[in-house]
Every structure is written in C-alpha cells, then in structure tokens.
Amino acid sequence: MKTHRPDALISFDTHVPGWLDQLGLRAPDDLGFVVHDWTPKMSNYAGIYHRRDHLAAAAVDLIVAQLAHHESGVPAVPRQILIPPEWVEGPSVRPPKI
C-alpha cells in the first residue's frame, strides 16, 4: 500500500477497512474502497450489488421451464443467466469531480 499508493481498492473482504485503519489509511480520504459483493447490510460502503434475489428468481424460472418441457439431467447445451449488477453509491468513495 505504501509503495504503490492506489487510488482505490475493490475487494470481496469487508475486513479491508480495518486493515487500512491499521496502516493509518482512511476511506475515502486516502483511497476509495468498494465491496465487490455488496449487500444491503453494507450501507456504509460503496459497492457492486449482484442482485442475488433476481438471479435466484431467474434460476427458478429456468427450472420451471425445464420441468414443463419434461427435461431432466444436465442439458447438452448449458444455459447461463445474466442479471446485470448495480453500482451502489456509498461513503467509502469520494464523489466524482465535475
């Protein structure tokens, strides 16, 4: 951290702010911190919300469709579900300069 002095960190680990405190660094004053797998319980951070509730609902819809078509087992051509993530503003990053 001291050698490269990044502008921001993106991490899955919410312990990072504590580690930054131990180094004497504060988000967002010294660098921005973003939680890659943000959940509503993490309102004190900015993050990327992967909308797992929507993903789970889409997975159930896919299974229902397979059952309706009498499909079973692993499909010959797998299907993927893409639910776009959402950026969530939070106090751990500075607002953009305009």
N, CA, C and O of each residue as an XYZ file, in Angstrom:
392
protein
N       0.817     -1.192      0.000
C       0.000      0.000      0.000
C       0.864      1.261      0.000
O       0.577      2.220     -0.716
N       1.915      1.249      0.803
C       2.760      2.434      0.882
C       3.598      2.614     -0.371
O       3.898      3.743     -0.760
N       3.979      1.513     -1.008
C       4.804      1.591     -2.212
C       4.002      2.071     -3.412
O       4.440      2.967     -4.133
N       2.827      1.481     -3.633
C       2.064      1.765     -4.852
C       0.976      2.823     -4.671
O       0.524      3.412     -5.653
N       0.556      3.068     -3.449
C      -0.435      4.105     -3.132
C      -1.610      4.117     -4.118
O      -1.785      5.090     -4.851
N      -2.414      3.052     -4.143
C      -3.544      3.010     -5.083
C      -4.589      4.072     -4.756
O      -4.715      4.511     -3.613
N      -5.333      4.476     -5.782
C      -6.419      5.432     -5.596
C      -7.630      4.777     -4.952
O      -8.387      5.420     -4.224
N      -7.807      3.464     -5.233
C      -8.970      2.754     -4.713
C      -8.687      1.257     -4.632
O      -7.792      0.738     -5.300
N      -9.467      0.581     -3.804
C      -9.414     -0.874     -3.685
C     -10.801     -1.439     -3.929
O     -11.798     -0.876     -3.474
N     -10.863     -2.548     -4.644
C     -12.099     -3.299     -4.822
C     -11.845     -4.665     -4.216
O     -10.899     -5.348     -4.607
N     -12.679     -5.075     -3.260
C     -12.424     -6.317     -2.548
C     -13.718     -7.014     -2.177
O     -14.753     -6.375     -1.988
N     -13.647     -8.344     -2.073
C     -14.754     -9.126     -1.534
C     -14.746     -9.077     -0.006
O     -15.762     -9.360      0.629
N     -13.621     -8.726      0.576
C     -13.410     -8.837      2.017
C     -13.741     -7.533      2.731
O     -13.093     -6.514      2.485
N     -14.730     -7.549      3.603
C     -15.110     -6.336      4.335
C     -14.188     -6.071      5.526
O     -14.397     -5.104      6.260
N     -13.169     -6.919      5.730
C     -12.187     -6.651      6.777
C     -11.147     -5.619      6.322
O     -10.372     -5.109      7.132
N     -11.140     -5.324      5.034
C     -10.128     -4.415      4.481
C     -10.143     -3.046      5.165
O      -9.064     -2.533      5.462
N     -11.298     -2.419      5.435
C     -11.242     -1.111      6.116
C     -10.502     -1.172      7.461
O      -9.797     -0.228      7.818
N     -10.657     -2.256      8.196
C      -9.917     -2.414      9.454
C      -8.425     -2.500      9.216
O      -7.632     -1.920      9.959
N      -8.042     -3.231      8.167
C      -6.621     -3.334      7.824
C      -6.076     -1.975      7.382
O      -4.940     -1.619      7.694
N      -6.906     -1.222      6.649
C      -6.474      0.121      6.236
C      -6.276      1.008      7.460
O      -5.316      1.777      7.520
N      -7.183      0.906      8.444
C      -7.027      1.669      9.688
C      -5.698      1.343     10.358
O      -5.017      2.241     10.856
N      -5.325      0.065     10.375
C      -4.058     -0.343     10.983
C      -2.866      0.282     10.263
O      -1.818      0.506     10.869
N      -3.027      0.561      8.975
C      -1.971      1.214      8.200
C      -2.044      2.737      8.279
O      -1.210      3.438      7.705
N      -3.050      3.242      8.996
C      -3.222      4.687      9.103
C      -3.889      5.307      7.888
O      -3.771      6.512      7.664
N      -4.594      4.494      7.096
C      -5.284      4.980      5.896
C      -6.785      4.966      6.134
O      -7.309      4.071      6.797
N      -7.469      5.956      5.593
C      -8.919      6.046      5.770
C      -9.610      6.180      4.417
O      -9.165      6.909      3.531
N     -10.712      5.450      4.296
C     -11.540      5.568      3.090
C     -12.672      6.543      3.406
O     -13.296      6.404      4.459
N     -12.956      7.476      2.589
C     -12.417      7.761      1.271
C     -11.326      8.823      1.253
O     -10.883      9.228      0.179
N     -10.887      9.276      2.412
C      -9.911     10.367      2.441
C      -8.597     10.011      1.743
O      -8.082     10.799      0.949
N      -8.056      8.831      2.036
C      -6.769      8.425      1.463
C      -6.925      7.569      0.210
O      -6.086      7.628     -0.689
N      -7.989      6.778      0.146
C      -8.287      5.943     -1.017
C      -9.733      5.491     -0.931
O     -10.328      5.454      0.145
N     -10.284      5.148     -2.082
C     -11.647      4.649     -2.111
C     -11.682      3.157     -1.832
O     -10.728      2.436     -2.125
N     -12.790      2.701     -1.263
C     -12.966      1.270     -1.002
C     -14.333      0.841     -1.523
O     -15.353      1.450     -1.202
N     -14.337     -0.216     -2.331
C     -15.560     -0.738     -2.936
C     -15.686     -2.216     -2.597
O     -14.733     -2.981     -2.751
N     -16.867     -2.614     -2.133
C     -17.137     -4.026     -1.857
C     -17.659     -4.656     -3.146
O     -18.687     -4.234     -3.675
N     -16.952     -5.660     -3.649
C     -17.332     -6.289     -4.918
C     -18.646     -7.048     -4.813
O     -19.406     -7.093     -5.781
N     -18.927     -7.637     -3.678
C     -20.156     -8.411     -3.493
C     -21.023     -7.725     -2.449
O     -21.305     -8.287     -1.390
N     -21.443     -6.500     -2.761
C     -22.203     -5.648     -1.858
C     -23.575     -6.250     -1.562
O     -24.207     -6.836     -2.440
N     -24.030     -6.099     -0.308
C     -25.396     -6.460      0.083
C     -25.997     -5.274      0.831
O     -25.261     -4.406      1.300
N     -27.318     -5.226      0.948
C     -27.936     -4.098      1.658
C     -27.444     -3.903      3.099
O     -27.589     -2.809      3.645
N     -26.875     -4.921      3.720
C     -26.326     -4.784      5.075
C     -25.038     -3.966      5.093
O     -24.553     -3.609      6.167
N     -24.472     -3.662      3.917
C     -23.191     -2.967      3.813
C     -23.365     -1.512      3.407
O     -22.604     -1.002      2.585
N     -24.355     -0.844      3.974
C     -24.681      0.518      3.543
C     -23.582      1.535      3.831
O     -23.629      2.646      3.302
N     -22.599      1.187      4.653
C     -21.505      2.119      4.929
C     -20.380      2.027      3.906
O     -19.331      2.650      4.072
N     -20.602      1.238      2.833
C     -19.621      1.109      1.758
C     -20.283      1.315      0.401
O     -21.481      1.081      0.242
N     -19.506      1.747     -0.557
C     -19.931      1.703     -1.957
C     -19.703      0.279     -2.435
O     -18.886     -0.449     -1.870
N     -20.425     -0.118     -3.477
C     -20.196     -1.478     -3.925
C     -20.922     -1.868     -5.191
O     -21.636     -1.076     -5.807
N     -20.713     -3.115     -5.552
C     -21.336     -3.715     -6.723
C     -22.342     -4.729     -6.208
O     -21.974     -5.743     -5.616
N     -23.616     -4.442     -6.439
C     -24.719     -5.280     -5.957
C     -25.090     -6.248     -7.072
O     -25.550     -5.828     -8.134
N     -24.894     -7.525     -6.839
C     -25.105     -8.533     -7.870
C     -26.546     -9.025     -7.963
O     -26.845     -9.938     -8.734
N     -27.429     -8.428     -7.187
C     -28.868     -8.717     -7.265
C     -29.162    -10.217     -7.169
O     -29.844    -10.781     -8.024
N     -28.653    -10.836     -6.144
C     -28.825    -12.281     -5.997
C     -30.290    -12.700     -5.930
O     -30.640    -13.805     -6.344
N     -31.141    -11.831     -5.414
C     -32.570    -12.170     -5.369
C     -33.137    -12.330     -6.776
O     -33.927    -13.242     -7.019
N     -32.750    -11.466     -7.698
C     -33.205    -11.572     -9.083
C     -32.593    -12.792     -9.773
O     -33.254    -13.459    -10.569
N     -31.334    -13.075     -9.462
C     -30.672    -14.240    -10.024
C     -31.351    -15.524     -9.563
O     -31.566    -16.432    -10.365
N     -31.688    -15.608     -8.286
C     -32.373    -16.792     -7.767
C     -33.738    -16.968     -8.423
O     -34.123    -18.085     -8.770
N     -34.471    -15.866     -8.595
C     -35.781    -15.948     -9.241
C     -35.647    -16.416    -10.691
O     -36.461    -17.215    -11.153
N     -34.652    -15.940    -11.401
C     -34.437    -16.360    -12.787
C     -34.053    -17.839    -12.847
O     -34.455    -18.543    -13.774
N     -33.288    -18.312    -11.877
C     -32.914    -19.730    -11.837
C     -34.143    -20.604    -11.614
O     -34.272    -21.667    -12.221
N     -35.039    -20.158    -10.745
C     -36.290    -20.905    -10.524
C     -37.119    -20.929    -11.806
O     -37.676    -21.967    -12.163
N     -37.205    -19.800    -12.496
C     -37.937    -19.754    -13.775
C     -37.356    -20.745    -14.777
O     -38.099    -21.417    -15.493
N     -36.032    -20.837    -14.827
C     -35.380    -21.765    -15.751
C     -35.721    -23.217    -15.405
O     -35.992    -24.023    -16.294
N     -35.706    -23.539    -14.134
C     -36.043    -24.907    -13.711
C     -37.508    -25.223    -14.019
O     -37.821    -26.322    -14.474
N     -38.396    -24.273    -13.774
C     -39.816    -24.478    -14.078
C     -40.003    -24.742    -15.571
O     -40.778    -25.619    -15.955
N     -39.297    -23.987    -16.414
C     -39.394    -24.187    -17.867
C     -38.874    -25.573    -18.258
O     -39.463    -26.239    -19.110
N     -37.781    -26.006    -17.645
C     -37.248    -27.331    -17.946
C     -38.240    -28.423    -17.540
O     -38.447    -29.384    -18.281
N     -38.847    -28.275    -16.373
C     -39.840    -29.254    -15.929
C     -41.054    -29.272    -16.855
O     -41.587    -30.340    -17.156
N     -41.493    -28.102    -17.306
C     -42.647    -28.011    -18.205
C     -42.371    -28.697    -19.540
O     -43.290    -29.188    -20.195
N     -41.090    -28.729    -19.942
C     -40.703    -29.377    -21.201
C     -40.222    -30.810    -20.984
O     -39.673    -31.434    -21.892
N     -40.433    -31.319    -19.781
C     -40.049    -32.692    -19.432
C     -38.552    -32.939    -19.636
O     -38.142    -34.032    -20.026
N     -37.752    -31.918    -19.369
C     -36.299    -32.046    -19.472
C     -35.748    -32.477    -18.113
O     -36.219    -32.023    -17.071
N     -34.756    -33.352    -18.136
C     -34.113    -33.752    -16.889
C     -32.630    -33.973    -17.151
O     -32.195    -34.131    -18.292
N     -31.876    -33.978    -16.074
C     -30.444    -34.186    -16.196
C     -29.717    -32.933    -16.645
O     -30.299    -31.856    -16.772
N     -28.433    -33.108    -16.879
C     -27.598    -31.988    -17.321
C     -27.880    -31.733    -18.801
O     -27.777    -32.658    -19.607
N     -28.233    -30.502    -19.180
C     -28.530    -30.234    -20.583
C     -27.286    -30.356    -21.469
O     -26.168    -30.083    -21.033
N     -27.506    -30.771    -22.722
C     -26.397    -30.896    -23.674
C     -25.744    -29.537    -23.923
O     -24.527    -29.440    -24.080
N     -26.559    -28.505    -23.956
C     -26.055    -27.136    -24.125
C     -26.478    -26.344    -22.886
O     -27.649    -25.991    -22.751
N     -25.543    -26.065    -21.987
C     -25.899    -25.352    -20.763
C     -26.408    -23.939    -21.053
O     -25.986    -23.305    -22.021
N     -27.298    -23.466    -20.225
C     -27.802    -22.090    -20.334
C     -27.215    -21.267    -19.206
O     -26.968    -21.764    -18.107
N     -27.001    -20.014    -19.500
C     -26.484    -19.099    -18.491
C     -27.505    -18.008    -18.245
O     -28.238    -17.604    -19.148
N     -27.542    -17.546    -17.027
C     -28.437    -16.463    -16.651
C     -27.568    -15.238    -16.375
O     -26.616    -15.310    -15.597
N     -27.892    -14.126    -17.007
C     -27.137    -12.900    -16.786
C     -28.073    -11.844    -16.220
O     -29.005    -11.395    -16.888
N     -27.812    -11.461    -14.999
C     -28.526    -10.360    -14.358
C     -27.479     -9.257    -14.162
O     -26.540     -9.438    -13.386
N     -27.622     -8.132    -14.844
C     -26.599     -7.086    -14.721
C     -26.485     -6.571    -13.282
O     -27.503     -6.359    -12.623
N     -25.265     -6.370    -12.792
C     -25.097     -5.830    -11.441
C     -25.450     -4.345    -11.407
O     -25.619     -3.701    -12.442
N     -25.553     -3.833    -10.205
C     -25.915     -2.426     -9.992
C     -24.848     -1.759     -9.130
O     -24.437     -2.312     -8.109
N     -24.398     -0.572     -9.538
C     -23.464      0.205     -8.728
C     -24.245      0.855     -7.593
O     -25.316      1.419     -7.815
N     -23.712      0.776     -6.384
C     -24.345      1.374     -5.215
C     -23.395      2.424     -4.646
O     -22.277      2.112     -4.236
N     -23.853      3.659     -4.629
C     -23.057      4.741     -4.038
C     -22.911      4.494     -2.546
O     -23.797      3.918     -1.914
N     -21.806      4.925     -1.992
C     -21.595      4.780     -0.558
C     -20.519      5.716     -0.077
O     -19.776      6.279     -0.882
N     -20.422      5.893      1.238
C     -19.470      6.853      1.798
C     -18.010      6.417      1.734
O     -17.135      7.174      2.155
N     -17.722      5.230      1.224
C     -16.334      4.780      1.173
C     -15.607      5.212     -0.100
O     -14.437      4.879     -0.285
N     -16.291      5.953     -0.979
C     -15.640      6.544     -2.150
C     -16.028      8.017     -2.240
O     -17.108      8.429     -1.816
N     -15.110      8.792     -2.806
C     -15.381     10.219     -2.990
C     -16.292     10.427     -4.180
O     -16.236      9.654     -5.136
N     -17.125     11.445     -4.147
C     -17.940     11.736     -5.336
C     -17.050     12.165     -6.491
O     -15.988     12.744     -6.263
N     -17.463     11.891     -7.740
C     -16.644     12.295     -8.883
C     -16.519     13.809     -8.973
O     -17.445     14.544     -8.631
N     -15.353     14.266     -9.441
C     -15.144     15.706     -9.647
C     -15.796     16.095    -10.950
O     -15.591     15.444    -11.974
N     -16.570     17.140    -10.916
C     -17.273     17.606    -12.128
C     -16.616     18.844    -12.657
O     -17.055     19.391    -13.668
